Amino acid sequence: MKQFYVAPKNPRILFIPLLILAIGLLPACAVLGDADPNRGATTVKQDIFGDHFTTVEYLPQNWAPADSLWFYTVTQGSNMMPYDFFLTLEQVGKTELFRSNENMNFYRYLPQKATSSNPDGLPVGFVKDTYKGKDYIGVTCAACHTAQLNYQGKGIRIDGGPAIADMEGFMRDLVKALRITQKDDEVKKRFVQNVLAKGRYKTEADVLADLDRYEKRLANYITINYSTTHYGYGRLDAFGRIYNRVLEHIISVKELNELLRDPRIMGDRALTETQLKSMTDKTSSVLSGTQRDQLSEDIVTRLTENNGWEALGALRKKIFNPPNAPVSYPFLWDTPQHDYVQWNGLTENAGLKAIARNAGEAIGVFGTLDWTERDGFSLPSLITGQGLFGKHISFDSSVNVMNLRRIEARLWNLQSPEWPQDILGHLDKKRLANGRSLFNKHCVSCHARIVRNDPGRRVVAQMSRASDAGTDTQMAHNAVTYQGFSGILRNQYVNLGVGDVLLDRKAAVAALLTKTTVGVVATPEPDKWFPQRWAEWVYNLATGFRDNQIKASMKQGNYDPDTTANPVASLSAYKARPLNGIWATAPYLHNGSVPTLYDLLLPKKRPGDPEDGEYRPDEFEVGSREFDPIKVGFKNSGYGGFIFNTKGIKDDMGGYTKGNSNAGHEYGARRVANEADGRVDPKIRELCANEQIKDADLDVSVKEKCLYPMSKQDRGDLLEYLKTL
């Protein structure tokens, strides 16, 4: 029998599967791009802290130049400010551009030359992002997760390593520059002329309107995130700021009105019903970005014009939480292979949660949230637990979910850097055997040994109670205790470790963040062509599950489990991870409070300790990239960098701000329980840690379970071995 091809009556039937197939091929096409062999790296004429580099070298990490350059410039939906503004803005008091390599290097963002994927020569991690036909300056993952070490004039770039960027200082100075541009007529004139010359703005009035809008928006961001704990170089309370971004967007008009009229909060600045109506009667139940900007401006103007600063501060404290727990930027190699990620194991990596984690990060770096309330059929609404029909929140946003999935796929291939013996010096083979033995004795029970290039490697997070680790508890404490108004998310459900939890008037911010990121990931991107939008949506959800090799599992370790009374109790813990590439990730501990690996092997000085002992430094400088291959860390004195005081900063009450302690993780530095072969009985652990009891007075059975401080020779041997990981 002959067979004939019969055209379908409706050829459009073939369109959707063909389109989905085409979309599916996009990740494969993404590798074709910029392949500059030097990966765009360049130098600066003068470094603020004196360390210099005349050449840049990359270490083998299983990434080709095209992979690195793609990672530096892949957009994720970050809309900080109009792109032409960033290209044109001048530094305060100077005619030099704010975005110049020298100035951006001051904030420790890595300078780049112009390449095909970065035609304007933006620093690593800065990119032109487009949303709804408008160009913005955006921030990529690489801004915070690309490291450089300088040694004898050579810069060593490390993909996925922790940056030592000062985002707090960058944002502060950026707002100052925008403000001066508004106030200084000569600066304003140059700015307007230069922006108009780029051709994307038509009139001076349009430029000035956006200048005012973004100066206020970014100034508001700084106000919301005010903290007495300053971060300095290499640290950021990213979660605290992401939490506040979420709270800023989910606050309902009803809730805000209740706060503004409450004399217990506002004092004699409480607003009347007439005043509230004049500000909010034209707003919708779910605030758009424009409405939110206008409402914030109205509130600030109304309160400050009558010197209501105290009321404004009280309102801020009522809605937001202080981001006072800065942590080091984590390194990214082996991140996709983890079962749980973040310093405190906040996020499970299984299923779509890896993409949701990245969505939260995109929200934190100025992703636009164009949420609206809609009525009728909605498939994303069903996925987010709002029902298939009826009123629901549409979580439209600038977040590029397709690229977030691609980033995670690219990171799967990234490997930790190996110690470059030709640059930093050869390893002492005589010391390595004892160093390995000491690692097995003191470290391996928490920090599992893995093979860096094993394609089948998996990383099981070992969780320890924050109190047991002994390190600064502020980050873990905030994750558990911080709450916020659920606002437009009220009475919805979010799935946590104990099951579905109803979001009451106030809820744990960690739960609100989870609900928000799920909503964003489940919603097609609004600025894309309709067929592309839905094809990518289907493709991302399907491949997000299919390609993720990490499956759901229970956390391992010794921690407080989640309960119905406290659904986020397990977050009061810190995660130990493999130490591959640890040599390239200074400063140390989660909050960056210890400058070198050598110092980490020393005890913290406590009252009563001998004055002539060797201890972790309580104060040191950060900001230099000059590497110390002996102590393994950055140069930390003598160059005028940011002073890191481990006590914190003195506040108005005479105490110290929190988040900076360098205590804890004293394995090998003080007498502790030996848990290399499993967990030790809590009573024995307490006896080992009790320094009031002398070694000679301990029972023999207890002595056998204790580890004792290492000698200086042993510390050196262990340090030598850590370089090999």
N, C-alpha and C positions, 0 to 999 in steps of 0.2 A: 504494500500500500504506500502510495506517495504521500509525503507529508508536506504541507504548505504552511508558510508563515502567515498568520492572520493578525493584522494590526488590531489592537484593542479599540473598542468603540470610543473609549475616552483615553486618549494618549496621556492625559495628565496623571493617570493612575501610576505611570512609571516615574513621574517627576519626583515624588517624595523619596522613594528608596534610592534613586540615583543621587539626589541631593544629599541624603544622609551619608551615602558612600563617599561623595566628594568631600563632605565635611570631615569624614573619618580619615581621609588622606592628608588633611592639613597638618597634623603633627609631624608626619614624615617629611613634608615640605619645609617645615620650620627650621630644620637643620641646615637648609641651604641659605646662606646669608653671609654675613661679614666673617671673613676668615683671616684678618690681619694677623700675621705670625707673631707680632709683639703684643697682640690683644689690646691695642690702643694705649698702652701704658706710656706715660711721659713723666718728666721731672719738673720741679719748680726751681726758680732761680735762688730763692732764699727761704729757708725754713725758720719758722718762728722760734723753735726750740733748739736750733743749732744742729740737730742731726740731719745728715744729708744723704742723698743717693743720686748717683750719676747714671746708673743703669738699673733696669728692672728685670728680674728673672722669675719665671714661674717654675714650680716644682711639679713633677708628674703626679696627677691626681685622677687619671683616667678621663680627663676632659681635653678635647681639642680646642684650639683657639676659637673656633666657631661656637663651641658650647659656652665658653666663658663670656664672649661678647653677647651672645643671645641672653644669657642670664643677667648681664648688666643692664640690658635695654628692653627686656620683655615687659610690656605694660600689664598692670594688674588692676587698673581702675582708680588711680590716685589723681586727685584734682586739687592740688594745693592752691594754685593761683594761675591766672592766665599766663600762657607760655611766653608770650612776647614781653610781659611784665618782668619775668625772671631774666630774660635775655638783656633787658634794657636797664634795669634797676641799678642805681649807683650805691656805693658804700657811703655810710654816714660821714660827712665832712670831706669826701674825696670825689674825684671824677672817675676813678677806676670802677669797673663794673663789680657788682656784688658777686656775680657768678664767676669771676676770674679764678684761674687755677690757684693763684697765691692765696686769695681770700678763702676759697673753699678748703684748701689745705690747712688753713688755720683751724677750721672746725674738724679737721682730720678726715675729710672726704677725699678720696683718692683721685688725683688729676688724670685726665685722659686727653689725648689728641683727637682731632676729628677723624672719623672713619665712616664707612658707608652706612653703618647702622646707627651712628652717632654723629651726624654731619655738623652739629654745633659744638662738638667737643665738650659735652657735659661731663661732670665727674662720675665715677663709678656709682651706679644706683640712681641716677637722675635721668629722666626720659620725658620726651614729649608724649603725653597721653591725650587721647581725643574722646570726648563724650558729647553726644548730641550735636555734632558739627562744630564744636568749639575745642580749641587746643589749650591744654593745661601743662604746667610742669608737674610731673609726678615723681614718686619715689618707688623704687623697686626693692626687692628683697636684698639685692646686692649692696645697697647703701649701708646696711647694718651687718651684713654677713660676707664681707670681703676684707681680708686682713693684709697688712704689710709689715714686715720686719726689716729694719735697716741694720746693716752690719758692714763696716769698713767700706762705705760708699756704695754698697749694692743693696737695692731694694728687693726683698723676697715677697712676691705676691702669693697669697694663699686663698684660693676660692673656697667659699663656705666658712672661712675663719671669722672670728669675732672682730668687728671693727672697733676702733677706739674713737669713734665719732662723738662729737658733743652736740647732740640734737637740741638740747635745752638752750645752749648758747646760740646756735644757728637760728632757731625760731625767734628768740628774743631780739637778735640783731636784725633779722629780716623785717620784723614789725617796726623797729626803729627806723629802718631805711624807708619803708613805705610811708611812715608818718612824716618824716622830714621831707619826702618828695611832695606830700600834700601841702606842707607849710611854707617851704622855701620856693619862692617864685622862679628863681633861675633854674633850680633843680627840676621843678615841675615842668617848665618850658622845654628843657632838654628831653625830659622823659616823654612828654606827650609827642614831641616831634619824632623821636626815635621809634615810639610805638606805632604811630601813624605811618611811618615810612615802611614798616613791614607789611602793610596792606590788609591786615585782618580787621582793623577798626576803621570806621568811616569818618567819625567826627571826634573832636576834642571832648565834647560833652560825654560821649560814650566811654572814652578812656577814663575820664575823671570819675564817672559814676562807678565803674568797676574798681578803680583805685580806692575809692571810699568804701565800697562793699567788702573788698578783700582785706583791707587794713582792719576793718572792724571785725570781720570774721576770724582772722588770725589772732587779733588782740583778745577776742573773746575766748579763743582756744587757750591762750596763755593764762587768762584770768581763771577759767574753769579749773585748770590744772596747776594752780599755785600750790607750792609746797615749800616748807621751811628746810626740807632735805634737798640739797643741791646735788646734781648728779656728777658733773664734771665730765671728763673724757671716758669713753668706753662703757657707759652705763645709761640705762633708761628704765623707768618704770613703765614699760610698754603696756602691761596689763592694766595698771591703774588708769592710764590714758585711754585705752580701748574701752574699759568699763565706763568712763565718763562720756566718751563719744556715744555709746549705746544709750546711756541715761539721758543725754541731751536730746536724742531723737525719739525716744519712746514716751517722754513726758507728755501727758495729755493736757489739753487746755483747761479741762475741769480741775485737774489736780493742781495745775499752776495757779489758777484763780483762787483755790482754797488756801494755798500757801501765801499768796500776795495779800489776802484780806485778813490773815491771822495775826493779831497783835502780839501773840506769844513769840512769833518769829520776826515780824516786821517792826514791832514797837509802835511808835507814833507815826511811822511811815507806811502803815498798812493802807492799802488802796481801797477806795470806795467802790460800790457797785457801778457807779457811773464811769469812774476812771477805768475800771476793768472792761466795761462794755466798749468803751472807745478804742481799746487796744485789741480786743479779741472778737468783736462781733462779726468781723469779716473773715475770720479764720475757720478752717474746717476742723473736724474732730481729730484727724490725723494731719499734723502740720507738714506742709511741704517745705523744701529747703528755703525758698524765698520767704514764706510766712515765718519760719523759725528765725531767720536773720532779722526780719523786721520787728518781730516781737521782742527778741533779745535787745535790739537797739532801743526800742521804746521803753523797756523796763530799766535799762541802764540810764538812759537819758532822764526819765522821770525821777529816779531815785537820786542820781548824782547832782541834779540841778538844785536840789534842796539839801545838799550835803548828807545824803542818806547812805554814806559808805558803809556804816555799821550794818544797816538793814540789808544792803546788797551782799555783804560778806556772810550774814546769817542765812540768807536765801541760798547762796552758793553752797554753804556747808550742809544745808538741809537736803539739797538735790544731789550733790556730787560727793565723792569721796576723795580725800587727799592722795595723790599718787606719790607716796613717800617711801616706796620700797624699790629703789632702783636696783637692777641686776645687770650683770654682764650680758652682752649679746651672746647667745649660745652659738656653738659651732654646728654646722649643718650636715657634715658627713655622717653617714649611718642614721640620719634622722628618719627617712622613710622605712628603715628596717626595724625601728622601735615599735614595741607594742603600745607604749605610752610616751608622750613627749611633754615638753616644758619642764622647767626646773622642779615643779611640784607635781608632775604627772597629771596636769589638768585635762589633757586631751587624749582620748583613745585614738589610735591610728587606723583602726579597722574601718572598712566600708567607705562612706563618703566623709568621714570625720576628718581625714587629712585635708581634703579640700575646704571643709568648713573652718578648720584651723587657719588656713591661709586666707580665707575670707575675712576672718576677724582681724588679721594683720592688715589686710587691705583697707578695712574700715578705719583702723587706727591711723593710717597714713593718708587721711583725707579722701577716702572713697566717698562719693556722693550718694546719699540715701534719699531717693525720691519716693518715699512711701506715700500711699494714698489709700483711702477706704473706698471699696467698690462693692457693687451688688451684682449677684448673678452667678453663673457657672464659672468655676475656676479649678483646674486640675492642680496647680501649685498650692491652692488653698487646702485641698484635700491632703496633700503630702505634709503640709505644715500643721495639720490637725485642726483646721478651722472649719472643716466641712466642705461639701461639694457645691452647695448653693447658699445664697443669703449673703449678708454683709461680711466682708473679710478685708484684711490688710493685704495689699499688693506690695511686696517687698522689692519694688524696682530700685535698681542701684547701678552705679558705674562699675561695680566689681566684675572683672573679667574672669568668669569661672573657667572658661576654656583654657586660658593661660595659666590659671592656678593649677589646673590638672597637669598641664604640660611641665610646669616648674617641678612638681612633685616627681613626675616621671624622669626628668633630667637629673634631679638630685639622687635618684636611685643608683645612678652610675658613678656618682662622686665618691672618691676614696680619700682617706686621711693622708696628709702629707708626711713623708718620711724625712728624718733628720738629714739635711744636706751636708755630708761630711766634707765635701770639697769647699764649702763656704764657711760653715760654722765650726769646723774642726773634727778630727777623727775621734771615734769612740774608743775608750780604754777597755780593750777586751779582757784584761786581767780583773777588772772590777765588775764586769757584767754578770759573772756566775753568782757572786754573792748578792748582787743587786736583784737578780731574778729570784733567789731564795727569799730575800726580804719581801719582795713583792708578793710572793705566794703566802708569806706569813702574815703580812699586815694589810694587804690591799685586795687580793683576788676574791675574797668572800663577797665583796660588794661590786668591785670593778672587774667584770668578767673579761677574760682574754679572748679576742676574736681575731680572725685573719682578715686584714684590711681589704684584700682583693678577692675574697671568697664570694662568688655571686649568690650563694645560698645562705649567707650569714643573716642571723636574726639577733635582735638585741632585746633581752628581757630587762625591763626597768626594775631595779631593786630599790624599793621605797623604804625610807626610815622616817619615823616620827621626827618632826623638827626639833623637839625637845631632846631626843636621843642623839641626833647629830651634833647638837650643841652649837650650831651656827646661828647666825642672826635669823630670828623667826618672823621678821616683819612681812616678808613677801607671802609666806605661808599663812600667817595670821590674817592678812588682808583678804586673801582668796576665800577664807572660810567665813569671816565676819562681815565683810562689806555687803551692804544691802542697798537697794534703791527702789524708787517707785516704779511699779510695773507698768503704769500708765496705759497705753494702748494695747499692751499685751496682757492686761489683767483678765483673769478667769480663763486663760488658755493653759494648756498642759505642756510640760516639757519632760522628756524622758531622761532621767538620771539613773545612777547605779541602782537605786532602790525601786525603780519603776517610774510611772507617770506621776509627776508632781504638779499640783495646781498652783498657778502663780497668783498669790493674794495681792492685796494693795501694795505691800512691800515684799520683796523677795531677794534671795541671794543674787548678787550681780553676776556671779558665775553662771547661774541658771538662766538669767536674762540674756547673757551673751550667747549661750548655747542656742536659745530659742531664736535669737536674731540671726545668727550665722546660718542656721538651718533654713530660715525663711529666705535669706539672700541667695543661697545656693539653689533652692528649689524654684526660684523665679527666673524666667527667661530674661535676657538682657534687653532693656527697652530701646536702646539706640541702634540696634541692628535690624537689617532688612527682615521682614516678617518670616519668610521661609528659613532664612539662616538662623534667626533667633530660636525657632522651635526645633530645627534640626540639631543645632548645637546643644540645646537643652536635653533632648533625648540622648544624644551621643555622650554628653558629659555624665549623666546619671548612670547610663549603662556601663560605660568603660570605667567610671570611677569605682564601681563595685567589681567589675571583671578584672581589672588590671592590678588592683590592690591585693598584694599577696599576704598582707597582715590580716588575721582574723580576730574576732572579738575574744578577749580573754580576761581573766581576773588579774588584778594587780598583785605582784609578789612583794614580799618583804614584811617588815614589822611596822604597821601603821594602824591608825584608828579607822575602822571601816565605816562607810556611809550607813546611816540609819534613817528611819522615817522621821526621827526627831531632828536629825542634822544630816540632810542628804548630801552635803559636800564635806563631811568630816574628814574624808581621806585626803583632802587637799592640804591639810596641816602636816605636810611631810615634804621631804626632799628626795630627789631621785639620784641614784648613783648610776653612772653609765660607763661603758668601756673607755679606756684612757688613750685610745688611738689618737695620735697627733696632739696629745695634751701639751707637749712642749711649745706648741705654736699658739696657745690660747690664753696667755697672761692678760690681765691679772686673774687671781684665782679665788676660789669659793664662788658661790652663786652671785654674791654681791660685789665681787671684785675687790675685796678688802685686804687681800694678801698679794704683794707685788710679784713674787717669784716662787717657783717650785721649791727652791731651797728654803725660803721663809715658811712655806707651808709645812715643811717637815720640822719646824721649830714650834715650841709651845707659845701660847699667849702669856704675857706677863700678868700675874695676878698679885693682889696684896699679899705680902709676906715672902714672895719669891726673892732669891738672892739677887742683889743689884748687879753682880758681875756675870750673871748668866746670859745666854744667847736666846733672844726672843723674837717673835714676829714684830715688825715695826708698827707702832701705833699711829704713825703719821708718815706719809710719803707723797711724792709728786707723781702725777700721771699726765700723759699727753705726748711724751716722747715715743718715737718708734725705734729708737736705738736699742738693739738687742744685746743682752748679756748672756752669752752661751755658757758661762760658768754657773751662775745661779738660775739660769733659764727663766727669763722674763725681760721686761723692759727696764731701761735705765730709770731710776726713781728718785734722783736727787740732783741738785745743782744746776738746774736749767730754767727755773721759774715757771713750772707747770702748775696745774690745778692741785691744790693741797688737799689730799684725802686724809681727813681726820677720822679714825675709826671710832672715836667717841661720838661723832656727828658734829653738828653746829650748835653753838649755844643759842637757846631760845630766850624769849622775854622773861621767862620764869626762872632762869638760871640753870635749867637742866639742858640736856642735849637731845637733839632730834634723833629719831630712830633710823634703823636701816643700814648702819655702817659698821656694825661690830665685826671684828676679825676673830671671834672666838670659835671653838668647835673644830671638828675633824682633826683631832690631835693624836691620831693613831701613829705610834712610833715616837711621838713627842712627849707624851705623858703616859703613865701607867693606865691601861685600859683593858677591858676584857678581850681575849683572843677568840674571835668568832669565825676564824678561817674554816673550821670544821662544822659550823652550824651555830645557831643561836645559843647563847649562854644564859643560864638561869638569872633572872633579874636581880636576885639577892647577891649573887657572886659578881655580877656586873657593877653593882653599887659598891661592893667592897673593893674591887679593883680600882674604881674611880675615886675612892675616898682617900685623898692625899693626906688626911690627918693621921691615917694609920700607916706606920712605917713598914717597909718591905719585910723586915725581920719579924714583925709582929703578926704577919698574915699566916693563917693556917696553910699547911702544905698543899691541901686539896684546892685551896683558893689560888695559891701561887701558880699552880700548874695551869690555871685557866687565865692567867694574866699575861699581857704583853708589857714589856718594859721599854723605857725610852732608848732609842738607838744612839749609838756613839756617833761622833762627827764623821768617822771613817765610814760607818754604815750608811749614814745619810748621803754621803757622796756616792757610795756604790749604788744605792737605790735611785738616786738622781740620774746616774749614768744609764741605768736600765730604762728609766722612764723615757729617755730620749729615743729609745729604740721602738717604742710602741707606735 
